Amino acid sequence: MQNRLCSRRHWMHSSAFGLAGVAGALLLQQDGLLNADDKSKGPSKPDLEPRSFDLLPKQPHHEPKAKAMISMFMIGGPSQIDMFDPKPELTKLDGKDFPGQVKYDNLAQASRQVMGPQWRFAPRGQCGMEMSDLIPNMCEIADEMTLIRSMQTNVNNHLPSMYALNSGIGVGGSPSLGSWLTYGLGSVSQELPAFVALTHPSGLPLIGGENWTNGGLPSIYQGTVVRPKEPRILNLDPPEHLKGRAQAEQLAFLQQFNANHLAKHPNENDLAARMASYELAAKMQLAAKDAFDISKETEDTHKMYGIDKEVTRDYGTRCLIARRLVERGVRFVQIFNNGQSWDHHDSIVTNLPKRCDEIDRPAAALVKDLKQRGLLDATIVHWGGEMGRLPTIQVPPSGSTREKVGRDHNTYGFSMWVAGGGFKSGYVHGKTDEFSHYAVEGIVQHHDWLATVLHLFGLDHQQLRHKTGTGDLRLVKSDSARIAKELLA
């Protein structure tokens, strides 16, 4: 080196592949300086004995209100303007130039022409919650829901907003909410998966398996994907020659063989998780058949969920399965649409009603069914997407007729609803501006939402952590996150 002084960049370049970098990192860790965001915890301490991970029920940090959660995730961005957030000013301005500032995602097809709500709004239920004619069945459960009109993620595209709502940060690789809940609380049932993903028959949701990933948590906390058609789980029945005692002895031998192998390779979490999966698979032979067999439900129940109608049959079936799963002790169930089918950049006046027709009856039936069975008080039901839509027209390449136009993304003020599990009933929270673009009152950021869900499950979002070699993993990573107590009953 010619100069006596060395820049930080030069030092990093010269030491990246040497022992100095390793030694420096070790000394920083011993001094507690690597976890700069949590200095109060002091230096990281090594484990004195190997850690083990399982799905046995665990004690929460405080008394919980919720024991299970069903999330109906509408990927693509349902239009809050046309469903949940009435704005008379937009109706007056329909077809005129937008008077404020717009944050577009797709500038190439952007316009400043206002498109007001395309469907009529009216007060619903005893609470008088205003919702549109697009969702008549959801209107019937207004008195059970908290409608949040002030959601924000501020990351104006699908993937980062999905990551933010599901794993706490707008990039991939972090554990999902379902994985964190099973990590923190385990599962009531030891015969069914703790975290189940129910996908659409026509394909996986956007980002596929990242929706139910365990991220950096042990593999045992990854979500289990159930087939969208019968048989929901393959190979539950053993072949004839292995039924009964033969299978039991074979499984006992395999368990002992695996246990001996694990003893020689301690701390191999992936190996332990695979062993647990084999054991769960054996237990599921009877439990899963029962849980997924909706033929045992009454004809009235099938009609309530819309299983007797072609347009609602699939979603109604999956909502009913979700109820049967939480009824049997499953901790977290997430129901997905295919791809990003709520992403209406064009033809919103024809495509949005189709999506609503598919899910409106089943979603409302799920809440009604849980309530009549005494399960709603302890089950959080969530409905919403990763964003909403803008109040202006997006013009597709094919033309600008009212039948062909759509709406661009909006993550700065959108709506979703929740019911049960400790949330208020018949309550509207928050407010967007007069154009339903920016949330202006009672803002609920994605990290506030996640902290609030954890709180209802009895988990402190600051204490729920998983120690790794490079620091602590957390679901709620923002120090400014708050529990939105105004949403709670």
PEJO-V537234 format. One line per field, one symbol per residue. burial: 1 if it has 9 or more other C-alpha atoms within 8 Angstrom, else 0. A space follows every 10 residues. Layout:
burial = ???
This chain:
burial = 0000000000 1100100000 1000100111 0110100010 0010000000 0000110001 0001111111 1111111101 1111111001 1011000100 0001000011 0011111010 1101101011 1111111111 1111111111 1110011111 1111111111 1001111111 1111111111 1111111111 0001100001 0111001111 1111011100 0110010000 0110011000 0000100100 0100000011 0111111001 1011101110 1101000000 0111111000 0111111111 1111110011 1111111111 1111111110 1110111111 1111111101 1000111111 1111111111 1111110000 0001111111 1111111111 1111111111 1110111111 0111111111 1101111111 1001100000 0011111000 101100100
